[in-house]
Structure formats: C-alpha cells, structure tokens
C-alpha cells in the first residue's frame, strides 16, 4: 500500500525505489547535494541518490519539459497548413523535414522555398504540410546541453529539504532508503515552484 508520510513523500515500505519518466541522468548529482548540505561522509549516498532522482522526476513531471539534450524525430499528420508547433522545447536546431517522403530544404531567404523556424514554430515557404496521416517527418535537436542553473538548484533544494526533514520526524536514512519516493506540489517551497513555473508548458497535441 502506498501512503503519504509526514515528509510529503509517497512511500511504499516494501517496494524498491521506482520512478516514472525519470530523466537520465538526474538533474543534479550526489556531490552537489552533499556540498549544499555540508556532508563529507558517504553513509547516506544511497538515500541522497534516491532523493535527487525523485526531485528530478517531479521537476520534469511538473514542468512538462525533458531537460536532456537529445535528437527527436516526430511523425505528424499533415493538416494542409504552413505552420507546425513541435512537441519538445527548447528546439536547438532542425535536422531534417520531409513531407510525403520528399525532403524539404531550409529556406535561406524570404524568396526561397523551404522550411524555417521562427518563434517556436516550424514554418514553410512555397510548401504546405499536405493533408495526410503520418506523412510529415521532422527531426530536430532539443533540450539543454547543460542543465539550467536554476533548475539544478531547485532539485538540490527540494532534495536537501527532504533530507533535513527526515530527522525532524524521526526518520532514519536507513528506513527511507528502501522506500519509493516522490514529491507533492503542496510541500514544495513556493520559491522553487516559482522557478519551475517559468519553464512550465502546455503539451502540444
């Protein structure tokens, strides 16, 4: 049975740590959190790893953003228009665009047919995303080559708060290390939520 304990952590004492949609790697590392907490021993490394993983999962789930730098390929239905909003952000570069299995070149000027990316949208000159099922293929790079500092700090603060609170309610590191851990918005500091809200997005359908 899964319950919410006094730390605002979902816990299942008999289950190993699990996370859904966890970024890889997490958005902060053990050494960074230990430096923040002024910890010099390794006794709690397993717990710290669990807390960082849970905080990273919460950040991705709450913001709707996968912060990893990666190559993404989308297969989309053409709608007859000249504009398409990509599902991931931030978009770093467009690698290729194909419509009805025909490659579309980049437009390098106002009078040159092709695709161009502007204001968060893939746009076409002299072409359309012709009507069809799965007839548009777009490959692009997205994410952050380096985790933004404020996101990393948010993860560190969330995990650090949970680590410190374990002693306030009599939880030991050993008893927490074997539990499933996740965060609830109600117990996340408002200052952290303010940072995350700046990245929050509405998914593109």
Secondary structure as UniProt FT lines:
FT   STRAND          3..4
FT   TURN            6..7
FT   STRAND          10..11
FT   TURN            13..14
FT   HELIX           30..37
FT   TURN            43..44
FT   HELIX           45..63
FT   STRAND          70..78
FT   STRAND          83..85
FT   STRAND          91..99
FT   TURN            100..101
FT   STRAND          102..104
FT   TURN            110..111
FT   STRAND          114..118
FT   TURN            119..120
FT   STRAND          121..125
FT   STRAND          132..142
FT   HELIX           149..168
FT   TURN            169..170
FT   HELIX           173..177
FT   HELIX           185..187
FT   HELIX           190..197
FT   TURN            198..199
//
